Amino acid sequence: MRHGEAGEADPARWPGDHERPLTGAGRREHALVAGALRRMGVTFDRILTSPLARARETADITARVYGGVSVPEPSELLGDRAEPARTLAGLAAVEAERLLCVGHEPTLSRLAGMLISRDGSARVELRKSGVAVIDCAGPVGSGRGTLKLHLRPDEITRLADGLPAPDAPPSPDLFMSTLTAYQRSAALRGALDLDLFTAIGAGRETAATVAARCRASLRGVRILCDYLTVAGLLAKDGERYALTADSAAFLDRRSPSCVASAADFVYAPELRAAFADVAATVRRGGTALPEAGTVTPEHPVWVRFARAMAPLMRGAAHAVVETVAVDEARPLRVLDVAAGHGMFGIAFAQRYPRAEVAGLDWASVLEVARENTRAAGVEARYRTIEGSAFDADLDGPYDLILVPNFLHHFDPPTCERFLARARAALAPAGRAVFHSTTRNRDVTLRNVKEGPETLSNLNSLGTLALKDIEHGLVANVVSQHPAGLIQSMIDAHDVQLDNLSWSSDRDICAELGSRSNCGVPVIALEPGPADSDSQFNSRVQFRNITLQSSRRPAIFKISEESGHLPLSRDISVDGLRIECDPGFESKQESPRGIITLRTVATHLRDIRYTPLIPSDATSHRQNYAALIQSGSSDTTIDITIKRSQSYTGDDALAYQSIIEGQHGPTPSPETDNKCRILRKLVN
């Protein structure tokens, strides 16, 4: 197994390159690969790994997905400069029935070549997170192996998709690991209280050094560090301990992304007391805490929340700002509901100098928000509204109402009562933005309608933006939003979209002048931030989609990440109707194509495209959108192209640009030949 995606070498961050970790996308992809291998029945009883961080992390992820059946063992036999012949000889001495080797290229491909051919001439190239399975007849040696499996990561996940977990006898492992989970939680809290992660820092420290820095006993620190190593929060080499990539980023208090303070809220006595007698809570049908529990007015736990959770929420707040498109040229009134630390409203104030933000929360909590606005330099544009979100005067109208981490505290009728108040406080073109720290599962969105007047100021680029969803249904959506239907889809998995319709005949390019929003896709599946896990969509199904505009191209786009991983995989479209003007004015950025694909394993069926070419279109018309641009693999498209009833011009001239994306009136011989074939089809 080759290590997962680790990005580019950066001597400033990782001198010598030995400590370069996996990227967030690499971790997520490899977890999918390991899970797929397990479903396929690929097993092992021992793991050897290169000592380099990116390989160790790959091995650790694999071991965790397999339920900790084997603890990865670092070995120089699999290092990035290992000699294949020496590695082969060393592996012959390893005692294992089924051995997993995690390492690097070109060592692994040369090792595989030696195993399956006596002269080593065979080559088995491994992609990052790719796997080769070799069955050796007898002891490990040159030419004694048979290649049983050789797959890229995307092939592994596709093969395993839909396979049930391999049969296994009943096991108490899940029960015991859940029953003792408090021990892991308590160990982490103890390490944070001792500042153990900060004490280790960027070095490789012995237990004695860490004990001295933490002012704790040597025996206690050694036992705790060993436990945290088994838990995956530390790495150990001999007698020295080091932080994992995740611990270095989020638990070392010297790291700018440290979120260790979140423990002060999660471990709050008020929260732990709520779980002290779950059976009593279930019998009662509500919290066993006094009064209404933590949602009691002015409950002090929310002051603790505001102080402790701000570092964790800072990144989420900025991600919301990047997701919600706003016209920077216009004033922006924002209401931050249950503002707490104020990070969501502050993020909008920092990003948009014309934004005025109101934070709504209890008076004691808002003191923390005011402190943070002063630190962020936005205090002059931040005011507060003290009281309950259900009773206080919201003092609208607002262009944006932010509702972060709020609705999950209440039952549906209570949520509906609040949402009615929020809607009344919105400006005619206003929007409500919801955020939750819990991953979205089983999301259902039905019967959505948006008229052309709803967002006449074009602050957003579409009716919907879908992010971080597992298992969802979006059905019966009718949109006349002038910019588009789905502004973005990021990190969505197992999502079905049925009966979506979009139409708009507004000339948004004329309305927006020289701005580039007039070229945005009507439906866009996009990559997430480069430093996050949100890098692709998978198993997304579109059915019965209609896109229509006589004034602009209606672009359906599945693009790719600028790095190594494909944005999306396993996308299916069954029934897509597009009628649009494919022409772009010279001021606009020319699109890649009406249908733009950069994906893996995508299948488009029953696609019907009617280019609405004006009858007066001439050879001077420039920048026609190509019909299809694809850089995909394992992809099929079944498409019918219909001739517009209103177009009476020359087919070859019109379709030359639509199909090939030609600029100018003179087609090449190859283009002209394809145009003639197309004319027969459309006639």
Secondary structure as the mmCIF struct_conf table of DSSP 4:
data_model
#
loop_
_struct_conf.conf_type_id
_struct_conf.id
_struct_conf.beg_label_comp_id
_struct_conf.beg_label_asym_id
_struct_conf.beg_label_seq_id
_struct_conf.end_label_comp_id
_struct_conf.end_label_asym_id
_struct_conf.end_label_seq_id
STRN STRN1 ARG A 2 ARG A 2
TURN_TY1_P TURN_TY1_P1 PRO A 11 ARG A 13
BEND BEND1 TRP A 14 TRP A 14
TURN_TY1_P TURN_TY1_P2 PRO A 15 GLY A 16
BEND BEND2 ASP A 17 ASP A 17
TURN_TY1_P TURN_TY1_P3 HIS A 18 GLU A 19
HELX_RH_AL_P HELX_RH_AL_P1 GLY A 24 ARG A 39
TURN_TY1_P TURN_TY1_P4 MET A 40 GLY A 41
BEND BEND3 ASP A 45 ASP A 45
STRN STRN2 ARG A 46 THR A 49
BEND BEND4 PRO A 51 LEU A 52
HELX_RH_AL_P HELX_RH_AL_P2 ALA A 53 VAL A 65
TURN_TY1_P TURN_TY1_P5 TYR A 66 GLY A 67
BEND BEND5 GLY A 68 SER A 70
STRN STRN3 GLU A 73 PRO A 74
HELX_RH_3T_P HELX_RH_3T_P1 GLU A 76 LEU A 78
BEND BEND6 GLY A 79 GLY A 79
TURN_TY1_P TURN_TY1_P6 ASP A 80 ARG A 81
HELX_RH_AL_P HELX_RH_AL_P3 PRO A 84 LEU A 91
TURN_TY1_P TURN_TY1_P7 ALA A 92 ALA A 93
BEND BEND7 GLU A 97 ARG A 98
STRN STRN4 LEU A 99 VAL A 102
STRN STRN5 GLY A 103 GLY A 103
TURN_TY1_P TURN_TY1_P8 GLU A 105 PRO A 106
HELX_RH_AL_P HELX_RH_AL_P4 THR A 107 ILE A 116
TURN_TY1_P TURN_TY1_P9 ARG A 118 ASP A 119
BEND BEND8 GLY A 120 GLY A 120
TURN_TY1_P TURN_TY1_P10 LYS A 128 SER A 129
STRN STRN6 VAL A 131 CYS A 136
BEND BEND9 ALA A 137 VAL A 140
TURN_TY1_P TURN_TY1_P11 SER A 142 GLY A 143
STRN STRN7 GLY A 145 LEU A 151
HELX_RH_AL_P HELX_RH_AL_P5 PRO A 153 ALA A 160
TURN_TY1_P TURN_TY1_P12 ASP A 161 GLY A 162
HELX_LH_PP_P HELX_LH_PP_P1 LEU A 163 ASP A 167
BEND BEND10 PRO A 172 PRO A 172
HELX_RH_AL_P HELX_RH_AL_P6 ASP A 173 LEU A 179
TURN_TY1_P TURN_TY1_P13 THR A 180 THR A 180
HELX_RH_AL_P HELX_RH_AL_P7 ALA A 181 ASP A 193
TURN_TY1_P TURN_TY1_P14 LEU A 194 ASP A 195
HELX_RH_AL_P HELX_RH_AL_P8 LEU A 196 ILE A 200
TURN_TY1_P TURN_TY1_P15 GLY A 201 ALA A 202
BEND BEND11 GLY A 203 GLY A 203
STRN STRN8 GLU A 205 THR A 206
HELX_RH_AL_P HELX_RH_AL_P9 ALA A 207 CYS A 214
TURN_TY1_P TURN_TY1_P16 ARG A 215 ARG A 215
HELX_RH_AL_P HELX_RH_AL_P10 LEU A 218 VAL A 230
TURN_TY1_P TURN_TY1_P17 ALA A 231 GLY A 232
BEND BEND12 LEU A 233 LEU A 233
STRN STRN9 LEU A 234 ASP A 237
TURN_TY1_P TURN_TY1_P18 GLY A 238 GLU A 239
STRN STRN10 ARG A 240 LEU A 243
HELX_RH_AL_P HELX_RH_AL_P11 ALA A 245 PHE A 250
TURN_TY1_P TURN_TY1_P19 LEU A 251 LEU A 251
TURN_TY1_P TURN_TY1_P20 ARG A 253 ARG A 254
BEND BEND13 SER A 255 SER A 255
TURN_TY1_P TURN_TY1_P21 PRO A 256 SER A 257
TURN_TY1_P TURN_TY1_P22 ALA A 260 SER A 261
HELX_RH_AL_P HELX_RH_AL_P12 ALA A 262 VAL A 266
TURN_TY1_P TURN_TY1_P23 TYR A 267 TYR A 267
HELX_RH_AL_P HELX_RH_AL_P13 PRO A 269 ALA A 274
TURN_TY1_P TURN_TY1_P24 PHE A 275 ASP A 277
HELX_RH_AL_P HELX_RH_AL_P14 VAL A 278 ARG A 284
TURN_TY1_P TURN_TY1_P25 GLY A 285 GLY A 285
BEND BEND14 GLY A 286 GLY A 286
BEND BEND15 ALA A 288 PRO A 290
TURN_TY1_P TURN_TY1_P26 GLU A 291 ALA A 292
HELX_RH_3T_P HELX_RH_3T_P2 GLY A 293 VAL A 295
BEND BEND16 THR A 296 THR A 296
TURN_TY1_P TURN_TY1_P27 PRO A 297 GLU A 298
TURN_TY1_P TURN_TY1_P28 PRO A 300 PRO A 300
HELX_RH_AL_P HELX_RH_AL_P15 VAL A 301 THR A 323
BEND BEND17 VAL A 324 VAL A 324
TURN_TY1_P TURN_TY1_P29 GLU A 328 ALA A 329
BEND BEND18 ARG A 330 ARG A 330
STRN STRN11 LEU A 332 VAL A 337
TURN_TY1_P TURN_TY1_P30 ALA A 338 ALA A 338
TURN_TY1_P TURN_TY1_P31 GLY A 340 HIS A 341
HELX_RH_AL_P HELX_RH_AL_P16 MET A 343 ARG A 351
TURN_TY1_P TURN_TY1_P32 PRO A 353 ARG A 354
STRN STRN12 ALA A 355 ASP A 361
HELX_RH_AL_P HELX_RH_AL_P17 ALA A 363 ALA A 376
TURN_TY1_P TURN_TY1_P33 GLY A 377 GLY A 377
HELX_RH_3T_P HELX_RH_3T_P3 GLU A 379 ARG A 381
STRN STRN13 TYR A 382 GLU A 386
BEND BEND19 GLY A 387 GLY A 387
TURN_TY1_P TURN_TY1_P34 ALA A 389 ASP A 391
BEND BEND20 ALA A 392 ALA A 392
STRN STRN14 TYR A 398 PRO A 404
BEND BEND21 ASN A 405 ASN A 405
HELX_RH_3T_P HELX_RH_3T_P4 LEU A 407 HIS A 409
BEND BEND22 PHE A 410 PHE A 410
HELX_RH_AL_P HELX_RH_AL_P18 PRO A 412 ALA A 424
TURN_TY1_P TURN_TY1_P35 ALA A 425 ALA A 425
STRN STRN15 LEU A 426 HIS A 435
BEND BEND23 THR A 437 THR A 438
HELX_LH_PP_P HELX_LH_PP_P2 ARG A 439 ARG A 439
STRN STRN16 ASN A 440 GLU A 450
TURN_TY1_P TURN_TY1_P36 PRO A 452 ASN A 457
BEND BEND24 SER A 460 LEU A 461
BEND BEND25 THR A 463 THR A 463
STRN STRN17 LEU A 464 SER A 479
BEND BEND26 PRO A 482 ALA A 483
BEND BEND27 LEU A 485 LEU A 485
STRN STRN18 ILE A 486 SER A 503
HELX_RH_AL_P HELX_RH_AL_P19 ILE A 508 LEU A 512
TURN_TY1_P TURN_TY1_P37 GLY A 513 SER A 514
HELX_RH_3T_P HELX_RH_3T_P5 SER A 516 GLY A 519
BEND BEND28 VAL A 522 VAL A 522
STRN STRN19 ILE A 523 LEU A 525
TURN_TY1_P TURN_TY1_P38 ALA A 530 ASP A 531
BEND BEND29 SER A 532 ASP A 533
STRN STRN20 ASN A 537 SER A 549
BEND BEND30 SER A 550 ARG A 552
STRN STRN21 PHE A 556 ILE A 558
BEND BEND31 SER A 562 LEU A 565
BEND BEND32 LEU A 567 LEU A 567
STRN STRN22 SER A 568 CYS A 580
STRN STRN23 GLY A 583 GLY A 583
TURN_TY1_P TURN_TY1_P39 SER A 586 LYS A 587
BEND BEND33 GLN A 588 GLN A 588
HELX_LH_PP_P HELX_LH_PP_P3 GLU A 589 PRO A 591
BEND BEND34 ARG A 592 ARG A 592
BEND BEND35 ILE A 594 ILE A 594
STRN STRN24 ILE A 595 LEU A 597
STRN STRN25 THR A 599 PRO A 611
TURN_TY1_P TURN_TY1_P40 SER A 615 ASP A 616
TURN_TY1_P TURN_TY1_P41 SER A 619 HIS A 620
STRN STRN26 TYR A 624 TYR A 624
HELX_LH_PP_P HELX_LH_PP_P4 ALA A 625 ALA A 626
BEND BEND36 LEU A 627 LEU A 627
STRN STRN27 ILE A 628 SER A 630
STRN STRN28 SER A 633 ILE A 641
TURN_TY1_P TURN_TY1_P42 GLN A 645 SER A 646
BEND BEND37 GLY A 649 GLY A 649
HELX_RH_AL_P HELX_RH_AL_P20 ASP A 651 GLU A 660
BEND BEND38 GLY A 664 PRO A 665
HELX_RH_AL_P HELX_RH_AL_P21 PRO A 669 VAL A 682
#
